[in-house]
Amino acid sequence: MWEALARLSTSALEAIFVEWLQSAVLTETEATAIDGKHLRGSKRRESKLPALQVVTVAAQGLGIVLAQSAGAETDSIGATLKLVQRLSLAGQVVTMDAGLLHQDVTTTILEKGGPI
């Protein structure tokens, strides 16, 4: 089983899993939370690379992570956009950190069916 799973595309498997999880979970919740966190200890002074930022989408009330994306500290908006574009947000109230609130993100949420 391990060898079969190891040959699969990670991004394709994640996309299928997220779609399945959304269909099973989002019908039971009315709110989705998007949250960004810096990974402690991921910034290295020697290489001058920024700390990693992880953006997570969770079903509020159920405590289930629907998707997550990691990126450089300077690209948390881009990571948020990628996640929002993959989700079906019809009828979902979407909450997020003020740092992730960007015109492109809010426009995409509305295009994906989020309430006005």
C-alpha positions in Angstrom: 0.0 0.0 0.0 2.8 2.4 0.9 4.5 1.9 -2.5 1.2 2.7 -4.3 0.6 5.8 -2.3 4.2 7.0 -2.7 3.8 7.0 -6.5 0.7 9.3 -6.4 1.0 13.0 -6.9 0.8 14.7 -3.5 -1.0 17.7 -4.9 -3.6 15.6 -6.8 -4.2 13.4 -3.7 -4.6 16.5 -1.5 -7.0 18.1 -4.0 -9.2 14.9 -4.0 -9.1 14.7 -0.2 -10.0 18.3 0.2 -12.9 18.0 -2.2 -14.2 14.9 -0.4 -13.8 16.5 3.0 -15.6 19.6 1.9 -18.6 17.7 0.6 -18.8 15.7 3.9 -18.1 18.6 6.3 -19.2 21.9 4.9 -22.9 20.8 4.8 -22.7 20.6 8.6 -21.1 24.0 9.3 -22.0 27.6 8.4 -18.6 29.2 8.9 -15.1 28.7 7.7 -12.0 30.2 9.4 -8.8 31.1 7.6 -5.8 31.7 9.8 -2.1 32.4 9.2 0.7 31.4 11.5 4.5 31.8 11.5 6.3 28.6 12.2 8.6 29.2 15.2 12.2 28.5 14.5 11.8 28.4 10.7 13.7 31.7 10.1 17.4 31.1 9.6 19.8 34.0 10.2 22.6 32.4 8.2 20.6 32.1 5.0 18.5 35.3 5.6 15.4 33.3 4.5 12.1 34.6 6.0 10.1 32.5 8.4 7.6 30.1 6.9 4.0 31.1 7.0 1.3 28.4 7.2 -2.3 29.4 6.1 -5.0 27.0 7.4 -8.7 26.7 6.5 -10.8 25.1 9.2 -14.5 24.3 9.6 -15.6 26.4 12.6 -17.5 24.5 15.3 -16.3 21.2 14.0 -12.6 21.8 14.5 -11.6 20.1 11.3 -8.8 21.5 9.1 -10.0 21.5 5.5 -6.8 22.6 3.8 -3.5 24.3 4.4 -0.7 25.9 2.5 2.8 26.8 3.4 4.8 29.7 1.9 7.3 32.4 2.7 6.3 35.0 5.2 6.0 37.6 2.4 3.5 35.5 0.4 0.7 34.7 2.9 -1.8 36.5 0.6 -0.8 34.3 -2.3 -1.1 31.1 -0.1 -4.6 32.3 1.0 -5.7 32.9 -2.6 -4.6 29.4 -3.6 -6.6 27.9 -0.7 -9.7 30.0 -1.3 -9.7 29.1 -5.0 -9.8 25.4 -4.2 -12.8 25.7 -1.8 -16.5 25.7 -2.3 -17.7 28.6 -0.1 -21.4 28.7 -1.1 -23.3 29.9 1.9 -20.3 30.0 4.1 -19.4 32.9 6.4 -15.6 33.3 6.1 -13.5 34.7 8.9 -9.8 35.5 8.7 -7.0 37.4 10.3 -6.8 41.1 9.4 -3.3 40.4 7.8 -4.9 38.1 5.3 -7.7 40.6 4.4 -6.9 41.7 0.9 -9.0 42.8 -2.0 -8.1 39.8 -4.2 -9.0 37.4 -1.3 -12.3 39.0 -0.6 -13.2 39.2 -4.3 -12.3 35.5 -4.7 -14.5 34.6 -1.7 -17.4 36.4 -3.2 -16.8 34.7 -6.6 -16.8 31.3 -4.9 -20.2 31.9 -3.4 -19.4 33.4 0.0 -22.1 35.7 1.4 -22.0 39.4 0.9 
